[in-house]
Amino acid sequence: MTEMMKNISHPLEQAKSIMDDLSRVQAVLLDKDGTLLDFNKMWGFWTDEVMRLVNVRLAEHGCSLEQEQVPYIWGTVHDEHGQMTDYDTQGPLAMGTMEEVYAILIWHGYRAGLSWAVSKSIVHDCIREADLAMERSKPAYPLPGVREFLEQCRENGIRLGVVTADDTDNARKHLLWMGMTDYFDVIVGNDAVRQGKPFPDMVQLACEQLGIPAEHTVVIGDTSGDMQMGRAAGCLLTIGIGRSDNIQSADVVIDSFDQLLRQGGERK
């Protein structure tokens, strides 16, 4: 925990006070999935489509996935119909790179009885089809208060950036679907750095491109990896969004961006 947040009885009020101090906060870097946009709607659509396609292809080869193992493939929660309803913020889908996500599913195809080569081919075909389905549906929906928070930052001259485990081009595309690209001065995906979250590389690159030091930068995200990344980079403040028991080591955890919005539009 940063020095400024120690021994504070109301960390949210302290965080809001810090956010309202332009001499200290010059940039805010935000995760994308689960922070800017609704993770379940975006990746629930994608995972449901991938798994549907994979199951069809496996059946053609006389193989199948053990359904009780499906939640453990990417760290997802499913309803009685097999559709994704939630996710583990510490799991592969939330924190892993796209390559890691692909590799996990390929391994499960191999485990189901396919050769590695056949499993790899099937998984890549299914993911390509799922990507096309997502392009058609564009299931990207901002979380409550996000747009208002971005507007508030922009009105006060705070630079904005995205730091995501997704690829940079995907991130840019998803922001475009939500009409949010104009808010951000920099977008850094996992493919732009040597080491992704929880290492500090993304924050360091974003700060370098913005020309703003990490000690004047706030990181907001929905996973412990986001918080560890911000802390490792020496950021001014790390803010977790979501359930506090899922976000370890955040300086403060909020339920939604509404908690960071100034009432009446006045700065302290």
Secondary structure as GFF3:
##gff-version 3
##sequence-region A 1 268
A	DSSP	three_ten_helix	3	5	.	.	.	ID=ss1
A	DSSP	alpha_helix	11	19	.	.	.	ID=ss2
A	DSSP	beta_strand	27	30	.	.	.	ID=ss3
A	DSSP	alpha_helix	39	60	.	.	.	ID=ss4
A	DSSP	three_ten_helix	67	69	.	.	.	ID=ss5
A	DSSP	alpha_helix	70	74	.	.	.	ID=ss6
A	DSSP	beta_strand	76	78	.	.	.	ID=ss7
A	DSSP	beta_strand	84	87	.	.	.	ID=ss8
A	DSSP	alpha_helix	92	95	.	.	.	ID=ss9
A	DSSP	alpha_helix	98	111	.	.	.	ID=ss10
A	DSSP	alpha_helix	116	137	.	.	.	ID=ss11
A	DSSP	alpha_helix	146	155	.	.	.	ID=ss12
A	DSSP	beta_strand	159	163	.	.	.	ID=ss13
A	DSSP	alpha_helix	168	177	.	.	.	ID=ss14
A	DSSP	three_ten_helix	181	183	.	.	.	ID=ss15
A	DSSP	beta_strand	186	188	.	.	.	ID=ss16
A	DSSP	three_ten_helix	190	192	.	.	.	ID=ss17
A	DSSP	alpha_helix	201	210	.	.	.	ID=ss18
A	DSSP	three_ten_helix	214	216	.	.	.	ID=ss19
A	DSSP	beta_strand	217	221	.	.	.	ID=ss20
A	DSSP	alpha_helix	224	232	.	.	.	ID=ss21
A	DSSP	beta_strand	237	241	.	.	.	ID=ss22
A	DSSP	three_ten_helix	244	246	.	.	.	ID=ss23
A	DSSP	beta_strand	252	254	.	.	.	ID=ss24
A	DSSP	three_ten_helix	257	260	.	.	.	ID=ss25
A	DSSP	three_ten_helix	263	265	.	.	.	ID=ss26
###
